[in-house]
Amino acid sequence: MLMKKNRNIWIVCFCLWSSFSINGQDLLDQLESSYIDTPQYEIATFKTSRIAMGHAVKTLKKGVLEIGARNLFWNIPNKQSQSFVADRMSTRLSLEYGVSNTLTFGLGATTLDGIFDGFIKYRWITQSKQVFPLSIAVFQNASYRSKRDVVTDVHIHENFGDKLAFTTQLLIARKVTTQFSVQLSPTFIHRTSSRFDEDPQNHLALGIGGRYKLGGHVSLVSEYYQVLNTLESSDTHNAFSLGVNWELSDVMLQFRMTNTRNLVEDAFITQTPNNFNLQDGNFVFGFTGIFILHLHNPLKSKQ
């Protein structure tokens, strides 16, 4: 009964979102037609589909396949370990594909907690000087946590439907100057079940992120998420990340410092156990490698 109710809720949300997108696009078409000159759209607000942790307003060009490997490394306090550099690590492998210039679809798998996820992202509005000063995209993610909860047998959920989580975001970005871009990310997260009864199944959060081009192919990125209703059963902290991107044509490398050990939206936004500092166990180092393939057109299109 609960699964049927949740399914109906998501069907209604999808219908509303579809209607919103269609009507909004009609309005944009009317605004564009009122200008004699073709609107000049801003490009490269963000260079990749993510800022540091969360998704950016950017969507992939049609026919572009993005292959990503995101890694996090950290130490466990007071642990006698023979591990080299770090005690633990988590890796997320992902494939993202540009269905059209405004619609991106992606799949990913994360080693920590055995999370499998998929998402769609639709860029509804692109910033232009003549029409609208912001870029706006809608992001929807669904994730499945395959590993059991080892905290207590009482709260282990065996059913497939009890291990799902859904993240909905409105991504609102502006390219302020040729070097600086900023984004706000209002976020709603729903879990089909909670580990403890006192924990909410729905969370509201607000993310803010930015990119500053230092020069050449190097840029500085940072991101922060403020959770409005945190978990009650355990102490959690707001996720923060600071990184450097090195852009090399169809390859992008990112090095970052963060306090989160997770790589999927519903997990890193609401389940970050450490504050951001360099104390043992709180510092997490991240390394990301992204490779771009142009499948639709052998000629590289301008990103």
N, C-alpha and C positions, 0 to 999 in steps of 0.2 A: 504493500500500500504506500509506504514511504517512497519507494523507488518510482512508482507511478506518479505520485505527487510532484517529486523533483523533476521528473521528465516533462510533465505538463508545464511547470514553471519555466524550464529552459526553452520549450517550444514557443511559449508566449513571448519570452525575451527576444528570441531570434526573429520572430515576426515583427515585433516593434522595431528592432534594430534595422531590419531590411526596409521597412517603411520609412524610417528616419533617413536612411542612406539614399533611397530613391528620391524622396522629396527634397532632401538637401542638395542632391546633385542637380535637380531641375532648377533650384534657386540659383546655384552657381552658374549654370548655363545661361540663365537670364541676365545675371550680372556681367558675365563675359561678353555677351552679345551687345551690351550697351556701350562697349568701348570699340572705337574704330580700329585702334592698333591691337595687335595680339598681345595678351598679357605676358610679361616677362617673369617666369617662375624662378624662385630661388632653388638652387641645387646644392647638394653636399651640406645640408644642415647638419647631418651626421654622416660619417663615412661608412659605417657598418650598421647592421640591423639592431645592434645593442649599443648602449652608452658605455656602461661598465658592467653592471649586473643585469639590469632590466632592459626591456626593449625600447628602442628609439622610434621616432615617428617614420623613419626611413623604411621604404619597401624596396624589394629587389626589382630590377628591370625584368621585363618579360623574357623568359627563357634562361635566366641566370640561375645557376645552382651554387649555393654557398655551403662549403664543407667546413665544419668547425670542430675544434677540439679544445675544450676549456678545462683547465686543471687548477685545483686548489691544494695547498700543502700547509700542514700545521703540526704543532707539537702538543703532546698531552702532558700536563703538569705532573711532576713527581713520578714520571714513568721511567723505569730503567729499560732503555731500548738500545738496540744495536743498529737501528735504522739510520741510513745516511741522510743527513740534512733534516728530514721531517719524519715524525712518527706515523702520520696518517696522510692520505691523499684522497681526493675525489675527482673523478673525470666525467665530463658530459660530452658525448659525441652527438653531433647533430647534422641534419640535412635540411636546408631551406631552399625553396624554389619559388621563383617569380612567375606565378600563373599569368599575371598581366602586370603592367607598370604600376598598378595601384593595389594589387592583391598578392600577398605572400603566404605560402603554406609551409609548415615545418614540422619535423619529427625529431625527437631526441631521447637518449637513454643516459641515465646517471648512475654511477656505481654506488654512491652513498645512498642507502635506503632502497636501492633498486628501483628508482623512479623512472617510469616511461611517460613521455608527454608528447602532446601534439598541439599545434596552435594555428590560427589564421589571423592575419593582420590586414586590415583594409585602410588605405590612406584616402580619407574622404575629401580633404581640402589640402591644396598645396599653396604655400605662401607666395604672394606676388605683390608687387608695388601697386598695381592698378586695382586689384579685386579684393584681396583679403590679407591682412598682415600676419597671419598665423598658418602653420601647417597642423592638421588634425588627423589622427588615425584612431581606429578602434581595434583593440587587441583582445582576443579570446583564447585562453589556454585551458586544456584539460590534462590532468596528470593522474597516474596510477602508481601507488606505492606497493611494490610487490613483496618487500620484506616484512616479516612479522615484527610487532612491537614487543620488545623483550623486557619492558618495564614491569608489567604485571600481566599474568595470564587472564585476569578478569576482563581486561580491556582489549584483548586481542580480537580483531574483527576478521572473520574468515571469508565472508561474502565479498565478491568482486565489487559490488556497489558500495560497500562500506569503506573502501580504500581509495575513493575518488576525491579529487579536489578541482575546483574551477576558479580561474582568475580572469576577471574582466577589467580592462583598463581603457581609459580615454587618454590618449597621448596628445598633448598640446605643446607645440614647439615654435620657437621663433629664432631665425638667424638674425641676430642683432647687428653684427658687423661681419666682414669677411673672415674674421678670426674667431668670433665668439658666437656660440649657439646655446640656448637654454631650453629646458623642457620641464613641464609639470605633468605628473601622472596620477590622477585620481584613480584609486584602485578598490575593487570589491572582490573578496575571496570567500568562497563557500566550500565547506567540507561536508561530505555526506555523513560523517560521524566524527565524534571527538574522543580523544584518548581518555579524558576524564570528564565527568558530568558537569563540572563547574566551568569547563572551557567552552567559549562560544564557538559555534559552527560557522558563523559569519564574521568577517573582519573588514574594517574600513581602514584604508591607509592612503597617504599622500606622498608621492615620490617627487623629488626634484633632482635634476641632473644637468650637467653642462659640459661643453667641449670648447677648448681654447687652442687654436693652432699656434704652436710656438715658432714654426718656420719650417720650410722644406716639407718633409714628409712626417714630421713629428707633431703630435698634439697631446694635450693634457686633458684627461676626462675625470669626472667625479660624479658620485650619485649618493643620495641619502633617502631613506624611507622612514616616515613617521607613522607608526601604527596607532590608531585612535582607540582601539579596544584590544588589549593584549591578552595573552593566555593568563589564566588565574592559577593554574596548577604548578607553574614554574616561572622563574625569573628569566625574562628575555630582554634583548636590547634592540634598538633600531639599527638596521643594516646600513653600513657606510662603506664606500669604496673610493680609492684614489689611484689612478693609473696613468700610464703613458702608452700611447699608440704609435706604432711605427708602420707607416703605410708604404708598401712597395708594389706598385701596380696592382696585380691581382692577388697579392698576399698581404695580410695584415697581422702584425704581432702586437700583443698587448701584455704589459707587465703591470700588476696592480697589487696594492695592499688593501686588505679588507678585514672585517671581523666576522664575516659569515662563512660557514662551511658548506653551504648548499648552493645549488646552481639552477634551481627551478623556482618560479615566482612564489607560489604559495608557501614554500619552505623557507626561502631566505628572507622573505618579508616578515613572517610571523614567528619563526623559530630560530632566531639567532641568539645563542646562549651567552655570548661574550661581548664585552664592551670593546671599543676600538682603542687599543693601546699596545705597547710593545712588551707587555708583561708576558711571562711564560704561559702559553695556551691561548692567549688572546690575539696574537698576531697570526694572520693567515696571508700567505703569499700566493698570488694567482698568475698563471701564464696561459695565454690563449693564442692559438694559431688558426687563422682563417684563410681558406683558399677559394678563389672564385673561378667558376667555369662558365663560359658563354655557350650555351647549347642552342639557343634560338638563331643566333647570327654569328658566324665565325669572326666577323669584325667586332672589336671591342667597342661597345657603346660607352659614351661618356657617363660616368657615375656622378 
